[in-house]
Amino acid sequence: MKFETPTPIMPPLFNAGTQAMLYGNAGAGKTYLMQAMGIATAYKVPLLGWQPEAPSPVLYVDGEMQLVEMQNRSRALLRGILETIDHIWEPFHLVTADLQPHGIGKLDSPAGAQALFDLVDRLKPRLVILDNLSCLTSPEDDNSSASWNAVQELLLAMRRRHIAVLVGHHSGKSGQQRGTSRKADILDVILRLSPIANAENDGRTRVLIEFEKGRALKAEDKVPFEACLEPDQWGGLTWTRAERAIPQGDRIRQMLLDGMSPGDIAAEVGTARSFVYRLQGELIETGVIQPRKSSRKQRNPAARVPCPLLREGDKGTTHGASEGRDKGQRRDIRGQIP
């Protein structure tokens, strides 16, 4: 059977049917970034190095923010775009709980899921953004794998309709995504947002974007990088991308060239020593660095250490051998030593 390649939406991040998750701590800028992704897809504008193929309708379902705040954020992100583009765009549909008479139905319930499918059939978006998992579902236990079943079925149904989905989620106390790890099973892309610890307090939001999973992404597409949400010249807000961070492997190779020990490198980078030793072996094989000389004193196998428990006439005798005797005449003294 021959199948068509999934239609690109915002390559390499989103194609038709891509199931993705973006998660991070509270205040890390998740909603701002997901809104920017939706607007960039609808208006066909580049975002952080990702370029949409064509304007595509987007459905953004928000279950957390106040309506006025979402509207203000959308206007701020759109201000510079509307000043610069000269082509036709597609709708960016924003659904908030404040405008619904009975709120937004929980997506892990049959009624809530059907309401979303009805909306998708009417608006025909190519990208659906669900912000966020905690507000739009009602699991009894986040850590229970069964709590994810209904959401997983919804995402698989979206994939069968060739609709890309981006799910927003919160981090737990450990810094990892909250709840069961089964979420990662069917997801194609998982992005993690971490606030930059030493960022200046100047009103800008600086985050580190890392790819925890990228099923169809190339290695160069999954390099972590810093992003900054800052004011633009039109009085709005825009996301900018800093220079790419140095890949971990290249950083470790440079540390080895600088003469650092594998143990110190593993501790500083936060990786396994075996990985550092493997990279060290590659550099030695290619002749880039020379093998280290061991600092341990080599023992001379020919040196004989007298055993104080032997008789005076056997001072040169070692365990199992006597000085001047043939190999076949060696006297075994095992058992004589208590």
N, C-alpha and C positions, 0 to 999 in steps of 0.2 A: 504494500500500500504506500502511496505517496501522500505526504502531508505538506501543507504550505508552512513556510517559516512564519512565526508569530509576527504580526504587524508591529513595527516600532512605534512607540508613543513618545517616550523621552529616553532614548537610548544613552547609555546601556542600562539605565536604571529600570525603566518600565517598558514592557512590551505588552501586547494584547494577552490577557490572562495572567500576568505576573501577580503574585501574591507577596506583599512586602509588609514589613513592620518597622516602625521607628519608635525607639523608646529612650527614656532618660529620666533623670531626676526632675522633681518639680522645679519650675523656673529655668530649665535649661534651654528653653526656646523651641520646644517641640511644636506647639501650635503655630507659631510664626513660620517655622520652616515648612510644615505641611501645607499651610495656606499658600506660601510662596511656591511650593511645588505644584499645587492645583492651579494657581493663577498663571504660572509659566506654561503649563500644559495647555490651558484654554487660550492663552494669548500668543502662544508660540514665541516665547522669549527665552534666551539662555539663562540658566541658573546654576551657579557654582560649577561651571564646566559641562553641565548637561544641557543638550540642545534638543528641544522637541522637533519631531519631523514635520508636523503640521498642527494647526489649531485643532484641539479636541475638546468636546464638551466634558465638563467635570462636575461631579456631585460631591459636595462636602457636607457630611452629617456631623454636627457638633452637639455633644450632650453635656458639656461642662460650662462653657463660657456664657456670659451675659450677651444678649443680642447687640446692645450698643457697643460693647467692647469688640465683638467680632466685626461689626460694621466699620468701626474706626481703624482696626488693624488692616482690613481689606482695602480701605481707601488709601491708607498710608503705603501699602505695598503696590497699589495700582497707580499712584500718582505719577511716578517717573515713567512707567510703562506707557501710559496714555499720552505722555508728552513726546514719546520717541517713535512709536510704531506707526506704520502707514499701511498696514494690511488688515484684512478682516479677521476677527477673532470669533471664538465660540463661547457659549455661555459658561459662566462659573456659578453653578447653583449652590446656594448656601442654605442649609436647613438647620434651624436651631430649635431647641426645646421651648424657648420663650414664645415662639409664634404658633405652637401647636396647642390646641384647646386641652388636650389630655397628655401633653408631653410627647416624648418619642418612645415608642414601644421597644422593649428590650429585644435585642437582636438574637438572643439565645432562646426566645420563645417563638412558637409557630406564628402567632399573630404579628409580632414585631418583624420577623423575617419576611413574611408575606407582604407587609406594608412596604418594606424596602424594595422587594422585587417589583411591586406594582409601580413604585416611583421610578425605578430603573427602566421598566418597560415604557413608561411615558416620556421620560427625559432622554433616554438612550445615551448615557454618558459612556465614555471609554475608560475613564478613571473614576473610581469611587474612593473617597477618603473618609475613614471612620475615626472620629476623635472624641473620646478615646475608649479603649476596651472596658475600663472599669465603670464608666458612666453609661455605656450603651448595652451592658450585659448585667446580669444579676446572678453570678455563680454563688453557690452556697459555700464553696471552698476554693480559693484561687489555686491552691496547691494540688487539688484533685484533678487527675487527668480527665475524668468524666465531665468536668465543668467546661472543658474545651470542645467537647464533641459537637455541640450544636453550632458553635461558631465555625468549626472546621467544615462542617457540612455546608454552611452558608458560603464560605470562601470557595469550596470546590464547585458549588453551583455557579458562582460568578466566573470561575475559570472556564466552565463549560460554555458560558455565554461570551467568552473571549473579552471579559471586562477585567482590567487591572484593578487591584484593591490595595490601598495603603492603610494599615491599622496603626493608630497611635496607642502607646502603652507606657506605663510607669515603671521605674526601677524599684527594686526592693531595697532593704537595708544593706544588702551585700553589694549593691551596685549593678547586679544582673537584673534581667527582666523579671517582674513579679509573677509568681505563680508557676504552674507546671512547665517543665521543659519540653513537653510535647508540642508546644506552639511552633517550635523550630522545624518539625517534621515536614510539613507541607509548604512552608514558606520558601520563596525563592531568594529573597533579599531581606537581610536584617541589618538595620542601621542603629548604631548606638551613639547618643549625644552625651557628652561629658563637658560640663563647664570648665573653662580654663582657670586653674586655681590662682595664677598670678596675674590675671588680666587686670588692666587699669580700670578703676571705677569712674568711668567717664561717660556713662550712659549707654555704652555699647555692650552688646551681648556677644561674647566670644565663646565658641564651643569647639570641641574636638569631635569630628565625625569619623567613626570607625565602622568598618564592614565586618560584622560577625559572620555573615553568610552572604555569598553571592554565587548562586548556583550556575549561572551562565555568564558570569563576569570574568574578564581576563585579569591576570595578576596586577597589571598596571592600573586597572580600573578600581581595585580594592585597596589602594594605598590610602591610609588615613591622612586627613588634612584638617587644617583649622579654618573655621568660617566665622564671619563677623557680621552681625546685623547692625547697621549704622545709618545715620541720616544721609539722604542724597541731596543733590543741588536743587531739587524741586520741592523740598520740604517734606518729602515722604521718607520711606525706609527701603533699604535694599540690602541684600545679602552679598557679601564679597568673599572671595576665597583667597587664603594666604598661600604661600608657596607650599608645595607638597612636602610633607614630613619625610625625613630620611627613612627608607625602609629598614626594618629591624636587622635583616641580614647584612646590608651594607654598613650599618652602624657597628655591628659586631666585628665585621672584617676590618674596619678602620681601627677599632680598639685593639685588635690583635696585632695590626701593623704598628700601633703605638707602644706595643710591648706589655699590655695588660695581661694578667693571667686569666685563663678560662673561668676559674672560680669567681674572681672579682667581676668579670664581665657578666656572668650569669646572675650574680646578685644585683648588679646595677640595672640591667635591662629587664630583669624579672622573667627569665626564661630558663629552660632546663640546661644543665651542663652538657648533656649529650649533644644538644644542638650546637653549642659553642664548639665542642671538640670536633664535631663533624665539619664545621666550616674551617676550623684550624687545619684539619687533615687535608681539605681541598686546597688550601693555600700552600701547604707543604708540598703536596704532590705536584703543583704547578710551578714550584720553585720561587713563589713570591716571598715566603718567609722560610727560615731555617728551623729545623726541629730544635726544641730546647734541650739543653744538657741537663740531665738529672742532677739535683743537688745532693742526692744521697751518695755516701761513700760506697764504692763497689767492694764487695768482699772478695778476697783472694781465695779461690777454692783450694790452692796449694798450701795455704797457711794452716798450720796445725795448732790447735789450742790444747795444752796439756789438761788432762782431767785430774783434779786434785784428789779424787777418790781412788785412784789407782796406786799400786805399789811403786816404790821408788824406782825400781828397774823398768817400769812401764811408763815413764814420764812422757815419752813421745807418742804414746798410744792414744788414738782417738776412738770414739765409739764405734766398735766393729772392726778396727784395724790396728795392727801393731807395727812399729817402726822396723823396717828391715825384713819383714816377713813376706813370703810369697802370697799372691792373691788367694791361693788355695789353702794356705795355712793360717789365715787370719783368725784370731781368737775372738769369739763373740762374747762380749762382757755384759750384754744385756741381762738383767736379772741380778747382777752383782751390785748395781747402783740402787740404793733404796729410794 
